[in-house]
């Protein structure tokens, strides 16, 4: 997040996706991953995303 407010039109999508991620991962894993992500710099986030894409083929 860049700190900008979420447009109201996107709130439903974000809530739906968040619920699905929490259900799939479980509360502890979701919270840990979310917290980890909020602490990344933009460069670190890009690096992790690139690493995931490479690992998944």
PDB file of N, CA, C and O in Angstrom:
ATOM      1  N   UNK A   1       0.840  -1.188   0.000  1.00  0.00           N
ATOM      2  CA  UNK A   1       0.000   0.000   0.000  1.00  0.00           C
ATOM      3  C   UNK A   1       0.874   1.236   0.000  1.00  0.00           C
ATOM      4  O   UNK A   1       1.931   1.269   0.631  1.00  0.00           O
ATOM      5  N   UNK A   2       0.430   2.231  -0.701  1.00  0.00           N
ATOM      6  CA  UNK A   2       1.149   3.496  -0.730  1.00  0.00           C
ATOM      7  C   UNK A   2       0.530   4.499   0.224  1.00  0.00           C
ATOM      8  O   UNK A   2       0.920   5.667   0.244  1.00  0.00           O
ATOM      9  N   UNK A   3      -0.415   4.058   1.001  1.00  0.00           N
ATOM     10  CA  UNK A   3      -1.045   4.932   1.977  1.00  0.00           C
ATOM     11  C   UNK A   3      -2.225   5.713   1.449  1.00  0.00           C
ATOM     12  O   UNK A   3      -2.849   6.471   2.192  1.00  0.00           O
ATOM     13  N   UNK A   4      -2.543   5.541   0.178  1.00  0.00           N
ATOM     14  CA  UNK A   4      -3.689   6.250  -0.393  1.00  0.00           C
ATOM     15  C   UNK A   4      -4.976   5.562   0.045  1.00  0.00           C
ATOM     16  O   UNK A   4      -4.999   4.341   0.199  1.00  0.00           O
ATOM     17  N   UNK A   5      -6.035   6.319   0.247  1.00  0.00           N
ATOM     18  CA  UNK A   5      -7.300   5.685   0.628  1.00  0.00           C
ATOM     19  C   UNK A   5      -7.817   4.776  -0.487  1.00  0.00           C
ATOM     20  O   UNK A   5      -7.643   5.061  -1.672  1.00  0.00           O
ATOM     21  N   UNK A   6      -8.444   3.698  -0.088  1.00  0.00           N
ATOM     22  CA  UNK A   6      -9.008   2.751  -1.040  1.00  0.00           C
ATOM     23  C   UNK A   6     -10.324   3.298  -1.567  1.00  0.00           C
ATOM     24  O   UNK A   6     -11.198   3.657  -0.779  1.00  0.00           O
ATOM     25  N   UNK A   7     -10.483   3.369  -2.889  1.00  0.00           N
ATOM     26  CA  UNK A   7     -11.761   3.826  -3.432  1.00  0.00           C
ATOM     27  C   UNK A   7     -12.896   2.908  -2.968  1.00  0.00           C
ATOM     28  O   UNK A   7     -12.736   1.689  -2.911  1.00  0.00           O
ATOM     29  N   UNK A   8     -14.017   3.494  -2.646  1.00  0.00           N
ATOM     30  CA  UNK A   8     -15.171   2.734  -2.150  1.00  0.00           C
ATOM     31  C   UNK A   8     -15.575   1.624  -3.113  1.00  0.00           C
ATOM     32  O   UNK A   8     -16.017   0.558  -2.682  1.00  0.00           O
ATOM     33  N   UNK A   9     -15.427   1.864  -4.401  1.00  0.00           N
ATOM     34  CA  UNK A   9     -15.816   0.872  -5.404  1.00  0.00           C
ATOM     35  C   UNK A   9     -14.949  -0.385  -5.344  1.00  0.00           C
ATOM     36  O   UNK A   9     -15.358  -1.438  -5.833  1.00  0.00           O
ATOM     37  N   UNK A  10     -13.764  -0.289  -4.753  1.00  0.00           N
ATOM     38  CA  UNK A  10     -12.861  -1.435  -4.669  1.00  0.00           C
ATOM     39  C   UNK A  10     -12.961  -2.177  -3.342  1.00  0.00           C
ATOM     40  O   UNK A  10     -12.423  -3.277  -3.217  1.00  0.00           O
ATOM     41  N   UNK A  11     -13.630  -1.609  -2.359  1.00  0.00           N
ATOM     42  CA  UNK A  11     -13.697  -2.199  -1.016  1.00  0.00           C
ATOM     43  C   UNK A  11     -14.258  -3.619  -1.043  1.00  0.00           C
ATOM     44  O   UNK A  11     -13.711  -4.497  -0.375  1.00  0.00           O
ATOM     45  N   UNK A  12     -15.315  -3.868  -1.782  1.00  0.00           N
ATOM     46  CA  UNK A  12     -15.908  -5.202  -1.847  1.00  0.00           C
ATOM     47  C   UNK A  12     -14.941  -6.244  -2.375  1.00  0.00           C
ATOM     48  O   UNK A  12     -14.865  -7.352  -1.842  1.00  0.00           O
ATOM     49  N   UNK A  13     -14.194  -5.895  -3.429  1.00  0.00           N
ATOM     50  CA  UNK A  13     -13.211  -6.826  -3.986  1.00  0.00           C
ATOM     51  C   UNK A  13     -12.111  -7.124  -2.979  1.00  0.00           C
ATOM     52  O   UNK A  13     -11.725  -8.277  -2.791  1.00  0.00           O
ATOM     53  N   UNK A  14     -11.615  -6.084  -2.339  1.00  0.00           N
ATOM     54  CA  UNK A  14     -10.543  -6.266  -1.355  1.00  0.00           C
ATOM     55  C   UNK A  14     -11.026  -7.133  -0.198  1.00  0.00           C
ATOM     56  O   UNK A  14     -10.313  -8.038   0.235  1.00  0.00           O
ATOM     57  N   UNK A  15     -12.216  -6.871   0.301  1.00  0.00           N
ATOM     58  CA  UNK A  15     -12.762  -7.667   1.405  1.00  0.00           C
ATOM     59  C   UNK A  15     -12.943  -9.128   1.000  1.00  0.00           C
ATOM     60  O   UNK A  15     -12.626 -10.028   1.778  1.00  0.00           O
ATOM     61  N   UNK A  16     -13.445  -9.372  -0.198  1.00  0.00           N
ATOM     62  CA  UNK A  16     -13.667 -10.742  -0.684  1.00  0.00           C
ATOM     63  C   UNK A  16     -12.344 -11.491  -0.823  1.00  0.00           C
ATOM     64  O   UNK A  16     -12.234 -12.643  -0.403  1.00  0.00           O
ATOM     65  N   UNK A  17     -11.352 -10.847  -1.404  1.00  0.00           N
ATOM     66  CA  UNK A  17     -10.052 -11.481  -1.605  1.00  0.00           C
ATOM     67  C   UNK A  17      -9.363 -11.725  -0.265  1.00  0.00           C
ATOM     68  O   UNK A  17      -8.730 -12.763  -0.068  1.00  0.00           O
ATOM     69  N   UNK A  18      -9.488 -10.771   0.654  1.00  0.00           N
ATOM     70  CA  UNK A  18      -8.895 -10.934   1.983  1.00  0.00           C
ATOM     71  C   UNK A  18      -9.526 -12.111   2.719  1.00  0.00           C
ATOM     72  O   UNK A  18      -8.815 -12.908   3.331  1.00  0.00           O
ATOM     73  N   UNK A  19     -10.846 -12.231   2.666  1.00  0.00           N
ATOM     74  CA  UNK A  19     -11.529 -13.372   3.307  1.00  0.00           C
ATOM     75  C   UNK A  19     -11.047 -14.694   2.717  1.00  0.00           C
ATOM     76  O   UNK A  19     -10.794 -15.650   3.450  1.00  0.00           O
ATOM     77  N   UNK A  20     -10.924 -14.747   1.402  1.00  0.00           N
ATOM     78  CA  UNK A  20     -10.473 -15.978   0.743  1.00  0.00           C
ATOM     79  C   UNK A  20      -9.044 -16.329   1.157  1.00  0.00           C
ATOM     80  O   UNK A  20      -8.741 -17.495   1.410  1.00  0.00           O
ATOM     81  N   UNK A  21      -8.176 -15.340   1.227  1.00  0.00           N
ATOM     82  CA  UNK A  21      -6.791 -15.591   1.639  1.00  0.00           C
ATOM     83  C   UNK A  21      -6.730 -16.068   3.084  1.00  0.00           C
ATOM     84  O   UNK A  21      -5.995 -17.005   3.396  1.00  0.00           O
ATOM     85  N   UNK A  22      -7.496 -15.432   3.972  1.00  0.00           N
ATOM     86  CA  UNK A  22      -7.528 -15.858   5.383  1.00  0.00           C
ATOM     87  C   UNK A  22      -8.020 -17.299   5.505  1.00  0.00           C
ATOM     88  O   UNK A  22      -7.469 -18.084   6.276  1.00  0.00           O
ATOM     89  N   UNK A  23      -9.045 -17.638   4.752  1.00  0.00           N
ATOM     90  CA  UNK A  23      -9.609 -18.989   4.805  1.00  0.00           C
ATOM     91  C   UNK A  23      -8.608 -20.010   4.286  1.00  0.00           C
ATOM     92  O   UNK A  23      -8.432 -21.071   4.885  1.00  0.00           O
ATOM     93  N   UNK A  24      -7.958 -19.697   3.186  1.00  0.00           N
ATOM     94  CA  UNK A  24      -7.013 -20.622   2.571  1.00  0.00           C
ATOM     95  C   UNK A  24      -5.761 -20.812   3.422  1.00  0.00           C
ATOM     96  O   UNK A  24      -5.307 -21.939   3.621  1.00  0.00           O
ATOM     97  N   UNK A  25      -5.205 -19.714   3.921  1.00  0.00           N
ATOM     98  CA  UNK A  25      -3.946 -19.776   4.662  1.00  0.00           C
ATOM     99  C   UNK A  25      -4.119 -20.097   6.136  1.00  0.00           C
ATOM    100  O   UNK A  25      -3.222 -20.664   6.759  1.00  0.00           O
ATOM    101  N   UNK A  26      -5.260 -19.740   6.694  1.00  0.00           N
ATOM    102  CA  UNK A  26      -5.441 -19.795   8.143  1.00  0.00           C
ATOM    103  C   UNK A  26      -5.047 -18.449   8.731  1.00  0.00           C
ATOM    104  O   UNK A  26      -4.239 -17.722   8.155  1.00  0.00           O
ATOM    105  N   UNK A  27      -5.618 -18.126   9.871  1.00  0.00           N
ATOM    106  CA  UNK A  27      -5.421 -16.798  10.460  1.00  0.00           C
ATOM    107  C   UNK A  27      -3.956 -16.502  10.772  1.00  0.00           C
ATOM    108  O   UNK A  27      -3.469 -15.416  10.455  1.00  0.00           O
ATOM    109  N   UNK A  28      -3.246 -17.446  11.386  1.00  0.00           N
ATOM    110  CA  UNK A  28      -1.857 -17.186  11.785  1.00  0.00           C
ATOM    111  C   UNK A  28      -0.960 -16.945  10.571  1.00  0.00           C
ATOM    112  O   UNK A  28      -0.170 -16.001  10.565  1.00  0.00           O
ATOM    113  N   UNK A  29      -1.074 -17.786   9.550  1.00  0.00           N
ATOM    114  CA  UNK A  29      -0.240 -17.625   8.355  1.00  0.00           C
ATOM    115  C   UNK A  29      -0.592 -16.344   7.610  1.00  0.00           C
ATOM    116  O   UNK A  29       0.295 -15.641   7.126  1.00  0.00           O
ATOM    117  N   UNK A  30      -1.889 -16.038   7.518  1.00  0.00           N
ATOM    118  CA  UNK A  30      -2.295 -14.806   6.847  1.00  0.00           C
ATOM    119  C   UNK A  30      -1.717 -13.596   7.574  1.00  0.00           C
ATOM    120  O   UNK A  30      -1.121 -12.718   6.950  1.00  0.00           O
ATOM    121  N   UNK A  31      -1.893 -13.551   8.891  1.00  0.00           N
ATOM    122  CA  UNK A  31      -1.413 -12.409   9.670  1.00  0.00           C
ATOM    123  C   UNK A  31       0.100 -12.271   9.557  1.00  0.00           C
ATOM    124  O   UNK A  31       0.613 -11.165   9.393  1.00  0.00           O
ATOM    125  N   UNK A  32       0.812 -13.387   9.645  1.00  0.00           N
ATOM    126  CA  UNK A  32       2.267 -13.339   9.518  1.00  0.00           C
ATOM    127  C   UNK A  32       2.709 -12.846   8.155  1.00  0.00           C
ATOM    128  O   UNK A  32       3.614 -12.018   8.052  1.00  0.00           O
ATOM    129  N   UNK A  33       2.081 -13.348   7.118  1.00  0.00           N
ATOM    130  CA  UNK A  33       2.432 -12.926   5.758  1.00  0.00           C
ATOM    131  C   UNK A  33       2.072 -11.469   5.508  1.00  0.00           C
ATOM    132  O   UNK A  33       2.835 -10.729   4.886  1.00  0.00           O
ATOM    133  N   UNK A  34       0.904 -11.062   5.996  1.00  0.00           N
ATOM    134  CA  UNK A  34       0.477  -9.676   5.812  1.00  0.00           C
ATOM    135  C   UNK A  34       1.440  -8.730   6.526  1.00  0.00           C
ATOM    136  O   UNK A  34       1.856  -7.717   5.964  1.00  0.00           O
ATOM    137  N   UNK A  35       1.790  -9.066   7.762  1.00  0.00           N
ATOM    138  CA  UNK A  35       2.717  -8.232   8.528  1.00  0.00           C
ATOM    139  C   UNK A  35       4.064  -8.159   7.830  1.00  0.00           C
ATOM    140  O   UNK A  35       4.647  -7.081   7.712  1.00  0.00           O
ATOM    141  N   UNK A  36       4.561  -9.299   7.367  1.00  0.00           N
ATOM    142  CA  UNK A  36       5.832  -9.323   6.641  1.00  0.00           C
ATOM    143  C   UNK A  36       5.766  -8.391   5.430  1.00  0.00           C
ATOM    144  O   UNK A  36       6.683  -7.604   5.193  1.00  0.00           O
ATOM    145  N   UNK A  37       4.694  -8.484   4.680  1.00  0.00           N
ATOM    146  CA  UNK A  37       4.544  -7.655   3.487  1.00  0.00           C
ATOM    147  C   UNK A  37       4.505  -6.171   3.781  1.00  0.00           C
ATOM    148  O   UNK A  37       5.025  -5.371   3.003  1.00  0.00           O
ATOM    149  N   UNK A  38       3.893  -5.791   4.895  1.00  0.00           N
ATOM    150  CA  UNK A  38       3.813  -4.364   5.217  1.00  0.00           C
ATOM    151  C   UNK A  38       5.164  -3.788   5.605  1.00  0.00           C
ATOM    152  O   UNK A  38       5.347  -2.570   5.598  1.00  0.00           O
ATOM    153  N   UNK A  39       6.101  -4.646   5.940  1.00  0.00           N
ATOM    154  CA  UNK A  39       7.429  -4.174   6.362  1.00  0.00           C
ATOM    155  C   UNK A  39       8.431  -4.107   5.215  1.00  0.00           C
ATOM    156  O   UNK A  39       9.541  -3.605   5.393  1.00  0.00           O
ATOM    157  N   UNK A  40       8.052  -4.605   4.046  1.00  0.00           N
ATOM    158  CA  UNK A  40       8.963  -4.608   2.906  1.00  0.00           C
ATOM    159  C   UNK A  40       9.047  -3.232   2.252  1.00  0.00           C
ATOM    160  O   UNK A  40       8.058  -2.504   2.168  1.00  0.00           O
ATOM    161  N   UNK A  41      10.243  -2.897   1.795  1.00  0.00           N
ATOM    162  CA  UNK A  41      10.385  -1.714   0.949  1.00  0.00           C
ATOM    163  C   UNK A  41       9.832  -2.080  -0.428  1.00  0.00           C
ATOM    164  O   UNK A  41       9.661  -3.262  -0.728  1.00  0.00           O
ATOM    165  N   UNK A  42       9.554  -1.089  -1.262  1.00  0.00           N
ATOM    166  CA  UNK A  42       9.100  -1.417  -2.623  1.00  0.00           C
ATOM    167  C   UNK A  42      10.089  -2.318  -3.367  1.00  0.00           C
ATOM    168  O   UNK A  42       9.678  -3.214  -4.104  1.00  0.00           O
ATOM    169  N   UNK A  43      11.375  -2.086  -3.179  1.00  0.00           N
ATOM    170  CA  UNK A  43      12.387  -2.897  -3.850  1.00  0.00           C
ATOM    171  C   UNK A  43      12.359  -4.340  -3.348  1.00  0.00           C
ATOM    172  O   UNK A  43      12.473  -5.277  -4.138  1.00  0.00           O
ATOM    173  N   UNK A  44      12.206  -4.516  -2.031  1.00  0.00           N
ATOM    174  CA  UNK A  44      12.128  -5.864  -1.468  1.00  0.00           C
ATOM    175  C   UNK A  44      10.873  -6.591  -1.958  1.00  0.00           C
ATOM    176  O   UNK A  44      10.919  -7.781  -2.270  1.00  0.00           O
ATOM    177  N   UNK A  45       9.771  -5.877  -2.023  1.00  0.00           N
ATOM    178  CA  UNK A  45       8.522  -6.485  -2.496  1.00  0.00           C
ATOM    179  C   UNK A  45       8.669  -6.937  -3.948  1.00  0.00           C
ATOM    180  O   UNK A  45       8.224  -8.026  -4.309  1.00  0.00           O
ATOM    181  N   UNK A  46       9.282  -6.115  -4.766  1.00  0.00           N
ATOM    182  CA  UNK A  46       9.506  -6.476  -6.166  1.00  0.00           C
ATOM    183  C   UNK A  46      10.398  -7.708  -6.269  1.00  0.00           C
ATOM    184  O   UNK A  46      10.136  -8.605  -7.071  1.00  0.00           O
ATOM    185  N   UNK A  47      11.445  -7.749  -5.462  1.00  0.00           N
ATOM    186  CA  UNK A  47      12.349  -8.902  -5.468  1.00  0.00           C
ATOM    187  C   UNK A  47      11.606 -10.176  -5.065  1.00  0.00           C
ATOM    188  O   UNK A  47      11.767 -11.210  -5.713  1.00  0.00           O
ATOM    189  N   UNK A  48      10.801 -10.117  -4.013  1.00  0.00           N
ATOM    190  CA  UNK A  48      10.049 -11.298  -3.569  1.00  0.00           C
ATOM    191  C   UNK A  48       9.040 -11.742  -4.625  1.00  0.00           C
ATOM    192  O   UNK A  48       8.860 -12.939  -4.851  1.00  0.00           O
ATOM    193  N   UNK A  49       8.391 -10.793  -5.262  1.00  0.00           N
ATOM    194  CA  UNK A  49       7.431 -11.128  -6.312  1.00  0.00           C
ATOM    195  C   UNK A  49       8.140 -11.810  -7.475  1.00  0.00           C
ATOM    196  O   UNK A  49       7.649 -12.803  -8.013  1.00  0.00           O
ATOM    197  N   UNK A  50       9.285 -11.280  -7.858  1.00  0.00           N
ATOM    198  CA  UNK A  50      10.056 -11.880  -8.953  1.00  0.00           C
ATOM    199  C   UNK A  50      10.509 -13.284  -8.589  1.00  0.00           C
ATOM    200  O   UNK A  50      10.479 -14.178  -9.434  1.00  0.00           O
ATOM    201  N   UNK A  51      10.927 -13.493  -7.347  1.00  0.00           N
ATOM    202  CA  UNK A  51      11.373 -14.815  -6.902  1.00  0.00           C
ATOM    203  C   UNK A  51      10.220 -15.810  -6.932  1.00  0.00           C
ATOM    204  O   UNK A  51      10.411 -16.966  -7.311  1.00  0.00           O
ATOM    205  N   UNK A  52       9.033 -15.378  -6.540  1.00  0.00           N
ATOM    206  CA  UNK A  52       7.859 -16.262  -6.562  1.00  0.00           C
ATOM    207  C   UNK A  52       7.492 -16.638  -7.989  1.00  0.00           C
ATOM    208  O   UNK A  52       7.141 -17.787  -8.259  1.00  0.00           O
ATOM    209  N   UNK A  53       7.571 -15.693  -8.888  1.00  0.00           N
ATOM    210  CA  UNK A  53       7.238 -15.975 -10.291  1.00  0.00           C
ATOM    211  C   UNK A  53       8.221 -16.971 -10.886  1.00  0.00           C
ATOM    212  O   UNK A  53       7.828 -17.869 -11.631  1.00  0.00           O
ATOM    213  N   UNK A  54       9.505 -16.810 -10.556  1.00  0.00           N
ATOM    214  CA  UNK A  54      10.529 -17.713 -11.072  1.00  0.00           C
ATOM    215  C   UNK A  54      10.322 -19.118 -10.513  1.00  0.00           C
ATOM    216  O   UNK A  54      10.446 -20.100 -11.245  1.00  0.00           O
ATOM    217  N   UNK A  55      10.008 -19.219  -9.228  1.00  0.00           N
ATOM    218  CA  UNK A  55       9.826 -20.521  -8.580  1.00  0.00           C
ATOM    219  C   UNK A  55       8.589 -21.251  -9.098  1.00  0.00           C
ATOM    220  O   UNK A  55       8.568 -22.480  -9.160  1.00  0.00           O
ATOM    221  N   UNK A  56       7.562 -20.491  -9.468  1.00  0.00           N
ATOM    222  CA  UNK A  56       6.322 -21.139  -9.913  1.00  0.00           C
ATOM    223  C   UNK A  56       6.320 -21.443 -11.409  1.00  0.00           C
ATOM    224  O   UNK A  56       5.383 -22.057 -11.919  1.00  0.00           O
ATOM    225  N   UNK A  57       7.353 -21.020 -12.103  1.00  0.00           N
ATOM    226  CA  UNK A  57       7.478 -21.376 -13.511  1.00  0.00           C
ATOM    227  C   UNK A  57       6.896 -20.404 -14.413  1.00  0.00           C
ATOM    228  O   UNK A  57       6.936 -20.590 -15.629  1.00  0.00           O
TER     229      UNK A  57
END
